[in-house]
Amino acid sequence: MKNWLSFIAVGFFILASPIANSMDVSVKPISDKLKLQASETRWIKLGAGFRGTGLWVENQNTGNLGGGFNVDNARLYLNGQFHQYLKFEVNTECYFCDNTASKDNPKMSYNILDAIAKFEFNRYFNVWGGRMLAPTERGELNGPFFHATHDGFKTPFFSQDFSTKYGSGGAGMYGRDDGATLWGSVEPGIVPGTFSYAMGIFRGLRSSTGEGPNPGGNVLTAARFTYNFLNPEKNPGYYTAGTYYGKAGDILALAFGMTYQKDGAGSLAHRSDFLGFVGDMLFEKVLPQNMGVLTANAEYKQFYANYSSAAFNDKDCFCMFDGKSWTVTGLYLIPTKIGIGQFQPYGRYTSVQPNRSSNRDEIEAGLNYIIDGFNARISAYYQHGDLFTRGLNYAPTGISGRAVDVFKISFQLQI
């Protein structure tokens, strides 16, 4: 542990020179891409994003630390407009990028992540169609690149992220599914602030004849409603972010999301509907007299997937989480520039409580080094708990794994 901490200190010391002054850390989500423009309504933008993590995990038996490096994400972005009201978005991803051995399943592949046709008329009513994020929780709509912390996904996944493939037996990948979403925003005037909505219909879990809980082909519906009581969040479409580093002013956003699919969980022999609810909050306060920025994220989930426990023994089981979970994160952006960036210490707690399996939780403490908002960030953090060892298996028996220590150094870059 001492060697690891020394390595962290040296790395941050190299970046953080003795020069200290106030810094303007801008948030430019995928906005500095190479742009080819024929007119105001005919253009194409290119970009890329990469995230990586070095990690050291405590061995449950010996207590020793074992290390490695993960390629978390490697993406290419393509966005464009070809009419006043018509746009498109195509993004690619290195799926399961660390699966390089022949025996690994799912297999590593570089493929289409998003493929969206966008009909954007005004702020009140717009339609997206294709392969896209289902509108549910802030954490999912942040995507990995716009979380306030690097290791953002901690609570149980909705169907399209729990799944690892499209087609029979799958419900999408990386939070995406094939469907259509209506979205927009309005200022009601009754209560100061901005109301935003996003509602979609997606293919959801698909099953073949004789295998899987949804041979009838029932679709999945998803919706998210947000009220910004202070400043609005200005993001593309219905996307979100876990922080704005103070550049959006004071933020207080409360949101409710849900998704439902008939026969969306379990197996053919032991099926059930799936119904998931989520409530989340983002609070961000720019402190007066250039005293920094406070940020808080909170989320609570309640999933209902009441299939029989016998389904865990069926090979065709889509064994969705059934139970509740919550997570809360607090961050403080220090106003002083140290070297080429600003430090942002934070703490986080996550609790996952399945109805038919063992509870698991995790505490996390870390330090972000913000160089250029979400475009350039380095993070060093410590995690302790059994969330790492017990993972996403919510079976009633056979789940083991004690609390372990995990140390990570992560970085992300976007252009």
PAZAVEX-390053 format. One line per 2 residues: their letters; for each residue x, y, z of C-alpha. Coordinates in nm, 2 decimals, decimal comma. Example, Ala and Ser with C-alpha at 12.3 -4.5 7.8 and 13.67 -1.06 7.14 Angstrom:
<recs>
AS> 1,23 -0,45 0,78  1,37 -0,11 0,71
</recs>
This chain:
<recs>
MK> 0,00 0,00 0,00  0,29 0,24 0,08
NW> 0,44 0,19 -0,27  0,10 0,26 -0,43
LS> 0,05 0,58 -0,23  0,40 0,69 -0,32
FI> 0,33 0,63 -0,68  0,01 0,84 -0,66
AV> 0,20 1,12 -0,48  0,47 1,13 -0,74
GF> 0,22 1,13 -1,03  0,03 1,42 -0,89
FI> 0,35 1,61 -0,80  0,47 1,59 -1,16
LA> 0,14 1,74 -1,28  0,10 1,99 -1,00
SP> 0,38 2,24 -1,02  0,43 2,49 -0,74
IA> 0,26 2,76 -0,95  -0,09 2,82 -0,80
NS> -0,36 3,06 -0,92  -0,74 3,05 -1,00
MD> -0,84 2,84 -1,30  -1,13 2,83 -1,54
VS> -1,21 2,46 -1,58  -1,45 2,45 -1,87
VK> -1,69 2,17 -1,95  -1,70 2,11 -2,32
PI> -1,88 1,77 -2,37  -1,76 1,65 -2,71
SD> -1,76 2,01 -2,85  -1,40 2,05 -2,98
KL> -1,42 1,78 -3,25  -1,29 1,83 -3,59
KL> -1,57 2,00 -3,78  -1,64 2,00 -4,15
QA> -1,91 2,27 -4,23  -2,08 2,35 -4,55
SE> -2,34 2,58 -4,40  -2,51 2,65 -4,07
TR> -2,74 2,35 -4,12  -2,50 2,11 -4,30
WI> -2,19 1,99 -4,10  -2,01 1,69 -3,96
KL> -1,81 1,67 -3,64  -1,56 1,40 -3,55
GA> -1,42 1,31 -3,21  -1,28 1,04 -2,98
GF> -1,28 0,93 -2,62  -1,06 0,70 -2,42
RG> -1,07 0,59 -2,05  -0,83 0,36 -1,88
TG> -0,77 0,23 -1,52  -0,48 0,08 -1,34
LW> -0,60 -0,12 -1,04  -0,47 -0,31 -0,74
VE> -0,70 -0,55 -0,57  -0,66 -0,73 -0,24
NQ> -0,65 -1,11 -0,27  -0,92 -1,25 -0,05
NT> -0,70 -1,54 0,07  -0,36 -1,39 0,11
GN> -0,43 -1,02 0,16  -0,17 -0,93 -0,11
LG> -0,24 -0,68 -0,38  -0,26 -0,79 -0,74
GG> -0,24 -0,53 -1,02  -0,34 -0,48 -1,38
FN> -0,46 -0,23 -1,64  -0,81 -0,21 -1,80
VD> -0,91 -0,03 -2,11  -1,25 0,10 -1,99
NA> -1,37 0,27 -2,31  -1,23 0,35 -2,65
RL> -1,48 0,54 -2,86  -1,51 0,73 -3,19
YL> -1,78 1,00 -3,23  -1,95 1,11 -3,54
NG> -2,23 1,38 -3,53  -2,38 1,59 -3,80
QF> -2,67 1,79 -3,94  -2,80 1,79 -4,29
HQ> -3,13 1,99 -4,26  -3,26 2,26 -4,03
YL> -3,45 1,99 -3,83  -3,26 1,67 -3,91
KF> -2,94 1,55 -3,73  -2,76 1,22 -3,68
EV> -2,53 1,07 -3,43  -2,31 0,76 -3,47
NT> -2,07 0,64 -3,20  -1,86 0,33 -3,18
EC> -1,72 0,14 -2,88  -1,47 -0,13 -2,80
YF> -1,71 -0,37 -2,64  -1,56 -0,58 -2,35
CD> -1,22 -0,43 -2,45  -1,03 -0,63 -2,19
NT> -1,16 -0,97 -2,31  -0,87 -1,09 -2,52
AS> -0,85 -1,46 -2,44  -1,02 -1,71 -2,66
KD> -1,22 -1,85 -2,37  -1,36 -1,51 -2,26
NP> -1,73 -1,45 -2,30  -1,87 -1,20 -2,41
KM> -1,60 -1,15 -2,67  -1,42 -0,83 -2,74
SY> -1,55 -0,65 -3,05  -1,54 -0,30 -3,19
NI> -1,89 -0,21 -3,30  -2,17 0,05 -3,32
LD> -2,27 0,20 -2,99  -2,52 0,46 -3,09
AI> -2,69 0,51 -3,43  -2,95 0,78 -3,40
AK> -3,16 0,98 -3,64  -3,26 1,30 -3,48
FE> -3,57 1,51 -3,56  -3,52 1,82 -3,35
FN> -3,79 2,09 -3,40  -3,77 2,31 -3,09
RY> -3,70 2,29 -2,72  -4,06 2,15 -2,65
FN> -4,08 1,85 -2,87  -3,82 1,63 -3,05
VW> -3,80 1,27 -3,17  -3,49 1,05 -3,18
GG> -3,50 0,70 -3,34  -3,25 0,42 -3,37
RM> -3,01 0,27 -3,12  -2,97 0,50 -2,82
LA> -2,97 0,53 -2,44  -3,31 0,45 -2,28
PT> -3,42 0,75 -2,06  -3,41 0,62 -1,70
ER> -3,14 0,74 -1,45  -2,89 1,02 -1,44
GE> -2,61 0,77 -1,40  -2,69 0,60 -1,73
LN> -2,75 0,92 -1,92  -2,42 1,06 -1,80
GP> -2,25 0,78 -1,98  -1,90 0,68 -1,85
FF> -1,74 1,01 -1,97  -1,96 1,25 -1,79
HA> -1,99 1,11 -1,44  -1,86 1,31 -1,15
TH> -1,63 1,02 -1,06  -1,45 0,78 -1,29
DG> -1,60 0,45 -1,16  -1,96 0,58 -1,19
FK> -2,17 0,27 -1,23  -2,23 0,11 -0,90
TP> -2,60 0,03 -0,85  -2,79 -0,25 -1,03
FF> -2,84 -0,20 -1,40  -3,16 -0,16 -1,59
SQ> -3,23 -0,43 -1,86  -3,04 -0,26 -2,14
DF> -2,72 -0,24 -1,93  -2,75 -0,57 -1,75
ST> -2,77 -0,74 -2,09  -2,45 -0,82 -2,28
KY> -2,59 -0,86 -2,63  -2,87 -0,77 -2,88
GS> -3,10 -1,03 -3,04  -3,25 -1,34 -2,87
GG> -3,16 -1,36 -2,51  -3,04 -1,00 -2,50
AG> -3,19 -0,66 -2,41  -2,93 -0,43 -2,55
MY> -2,58 -0,33 -2,45  -2,41 -0,05 -2,25
GR> -2,74 0,11 -2,17  -2,85 0,12 -2,54
DD> -3,15 -0,04 -2,71  -3,33 -0,01 -3,04
GA> -3,64 0,22 -3,02  -3,76 0,58 -3,03
TL> -3,76 0,86 -2,77  -3,97 1,18 -2,74
WG> -3,80 1,45 -2,54  -3,83 1,82 -2,46
SV> -3,84 2,09 -2,19  -4,06 2,37 -2,08
EP> -4,08 2,64 -1,81  -4,42 2,59 -1,64
GI> -4,41 2,93 -1,46  -4,61 2,80 -1,16
VP> -4,29 2,70 -0,99  -3,96 2,87 -1,09
GT> -3,75 2,63 -1,30  -3,74 2,40 -1,60
FS> -3,93 2,08 -1,65  -3,78 1,82 -1,88
YA> -3,92 1,49 -2,01  -3,80 1,19 -2,21
MG> -4,02 0,90 -2,30  -3,94 0,60 -2,51
IF> -4,04 0,26 -2,65  -3,77 0,00 -2,70
RG> -3,74 -0,36 -2,80  -3,62 -0,46 -2,45
LR> -3,55 -0,83 -2,37  -3,60 -1,06 -2,67
SS> -3,66 -1,43 -2,64  -3,68 -1,71 -2,90
TG> -3,95 -1,97 -2,91  -3,89 -2,21 -2,63
EG> -3,62 -2,01 -2,46  -3,63 -1,70 -2,25
PN> -3,92 -1,53 -2,06  -4,05 -1,31 -2,34
PG> -4,14 -1,53 -2,64  -4,44 -1,30 -2,70
GN> -4,22 -1,01 -2,80  -4,35 -0,75 -2,55
VL> -4,18 -0,42 -2,58  -4,01 -0,21 -2,31
TA> -4,12 0,14 -2,21  -3,90 0,39 -2,03
AR> -3,95 0,75 -1,91  -3,77 1,02 -1,72
FT> -3,90 1,35 -1,58  -3,67 1,61 -1,43
YN> -3,73 1,95 -1,26  -3,44 2,20 -1,24
FL> -3,54 2,44 -0,97  -3,24 2,67 -1,03
NP> -3,03 2,70 -1,35  -3,12 2,46 -1,64
EK> -2,88 2,19 -1,76  -2,78 2,26 -2,11
NP> -2,69 1,92 -2,26  -2,75 1,76 -2,60
GY> -3,09 1,61 -2,61  -3,19 1,43 -2,29
YT> -2,83 1,35 -2,19  -2,70 1,45 -1,84
AG> -2,38 1,51 -1,65  -2,28 1,44 -1,29
TY> -2,12 1,78 -1,24  -2,06 2,10 -1,43
YG> -1,76 2,21 -1,23  -1,96 2,53 -1,15
KA> -1,98 2,65 -1,51  -2,36 2,61 -1,52
GD> -2,41 2,81 -1,19  -2,62 2,67 -0,91
IL> -2,80 2,35 -0,99  -3,08 2,17 -0,81
AL> -3,23 1,89 -1,02  -3,47 1,63 -0,90
AF> -3,57 1,35 -1,13  -3,79 1,04 -1,14
GM> -3,74 0,76 -1,40  -3,90 0,42 -1,47
TY> -3,91 0,13 -1,71  -4,15 -0,16 -1,76
QK> -4,16 -0,47 -1,97  -4,41 -0,75 -1,95
DG> -4,23 -1,09 -1,91  -3,90 -0,89 -1,89
AG> -3,72 -1,11 -1,63  -3,67 -1,47 -1,53
SL> -3,68 -1,77 -1,76  -3,94 -1,94 -1,98
AH> -4,05 -2,17 -1,70  -4,02 -1,90 -1,42
RS> -4,10 -1,56 -1,57  -4,22 -1,23 -1,44
DF> -4,27 -0,87 -1,54  -4,00 -0,62 -1,48
LG> -4,07 -0,28 -1,33  -3,79 -0,05 -1,22
FV> -3,81 0,29 -1,05  -3,53 0,54 -0,99
GD> -3,52 0,88 -0,82  -3,20 1,09 -0,84
ML> -3,08 1,43 -0,74  -2,80 1,66 -0,85
FE> -2,71 1,96 -0,63  -2,42 2,20 -0,73
KV> -2,34 2,52 -0,55  -2,08 2,78 -0,66
LP> -1,95 2,92 -0,34  -1,92 3,30 -0,31
QN> -1,58 3,48 -0,32  -1,43 3,21 -0,54
MG> -1,43 2,96 -0,26  -1,48 2,66 -0,49
VL> -1,77 2,44 -0,60  -1,97 2,18 -0,39
TA> -2,14 1,90 -0,57  -2,37 1,62 -0,44
NA> -2,52 1,33 -0,64  -2,78 1,09 -0,49
EY> -2,98 0,80 -0,63  -3,23 0,55 -0,51
KQ> -3,36 0,25 -0,71  -3,64 0,00 -0,65
FY> -3,67 -0,29 -0,89  -3,95 -0,55 -0,90
AN> -3,87 -0,88 -1,07  -4,07 -1,14 -0,88
YS> -3,97 -1,45 -1,07  -3,92 -1,78 -0,88
SA> -3,57 -1,84 -0,73  -3,58 -2,16 -0,93
AF> -3,51 -1,95 -1,24  -3,15 -1,91 -1,13
ND> -3,10 -2,28 -1,22  -3,24 -2,23 -1,58
KD> -2,98 -2,16 -1,85  -3,22 -1,92 -2,02
CF> -3,27 -1,70 -1,71  -3,24 -1,32 -1,76
CM> -3,19 -1,29 -1,38  -3,26 -0,92 -1,33
FD> -3,20 -0,76 -0,99  -3,50 -0,76 -0,75
GK> -3,47 -0,52 -0,45  -3,34 -0,18 -0,37
SW> -3,02 0,02 -0,39  -2,89 0,36 -0,32
TV> -2,57 0,57 -0,36  -2,46 0,92 -0,26
TG> -2,15 1,11 -0,36  -2,01 1,44 -0,23
LY> -1,74 1,64 -0,41  -1,55 1,97 -0,35
LI> -1,37 2,14 -0,64  -1,08 2,34 -0,49
PT> -1,07 2,68 -0,65  -0,69 2,71 -0,67
KI> -0,50 2,59 -0,98  -0,21 2,36 -0,89
GI> 0,00 2,30 -1,20  -0,22 2,24 -1,50
GQ> -0,54 2,16 -1,31  -0,76 2,17 -1,00
FQ> -0,80 1,91 -0,73  -1,14 1,77 -0,64
PY> -1,16 1,54 -0,33  -1,47 1,33 -0,29
GR> -1,64 1,05 -0,10  -1,90 0,80 -0,19
YT> -2,11 0,53 -0,04  -2,32 0,26 -0,22
SV> -2,56 0,00 -0,08  -2,72 -0,28 -0,28
QP> -2,99 -0,49 -0,11  -3,13 -0,78 -0,31
NR> -3,45 -0,94 -0,19  -3,32 -1,30 -0,24
SS> -2,95 -1,26 -0,21  -2,69 -1,12 0,03
NR> -2,65 -0,74 0,07  -2,34 -0,57 -0,05
DE> -2,19 -0,23 0,00  -1,89 -0,01 -0,07
IE> -1,72 0,31 0,05  -1,50 0,51 -0,18
AG> -1,27 0,80 -0,12  -1,08 0,97 -0,40
LN> -0,91 1,27 -0,56  -0,99 1,39 -0,91
YI> -0,74 1,62 -1,09  -0,94 1,83 -1,33
ID> -0,73 1,95 -1,63  -1,00 2,03 -1,88
GF> -1,34 1,93 -1,75  -1,45 1,60 -1,88
NA> -1,20 1,62 -2,17  -0,89 1,56 -1,95
RI> -0,92 1,42 -1,60  -0,71 1,20 -1,37
SA> -0,85 1,02 -1,07  -0,69 0,83 -0,78
YY> -0,93 0,65 -0,54  -0,97 0,38 -0,28
QH> -1,26 0,14 -0,24  -1,35 -0,09 0,04
GD> -1,64 -0,34 0,05  -1,78 -0,66 -0,09
LF> -1,95 -0,50 -0,40  -1,63 -0,58 -0,59
TR> -1,62 -0,95 -0,50  -2,00 -1,03 -0,51
GL> -2,07 -0,83 -0,82  -2,39 -0,87 -1,02
NY> -2,48 -1,22 -0,92  -2,81 -1,20 -0,72
AP> -2,87 -1,57 -0,68  -3,01 -1,68 -0,34
TG> -2,73 -1,93 -0,28  -2,36 -1,97 -0,37
IS> -2,27 -1,60 -0,34  -1,95 -1,55 -0,15
GR> -1,69 -1,28 -0,12  -1,56 -1,07 0,17
AV> -1,49 -0,70 0,18  -1,16 -0,62 0,01
DV> -0,95 -0,31 -0,05  -0,92 -0,18 -0,41
FK> -0,69 0,10 -0,53  -0,73 0,26 -0,87
IS> -0,57 0,52 -1,08  -0,78 0,62 -1,38
FQ> -0,78 0,88 -1,66  -0,99 0,99 -1,94
LQ> -0,93 1,20 -2,26  -1,17 1,34 -2,51
I> -1,13 1,54 -2,83
</recs>
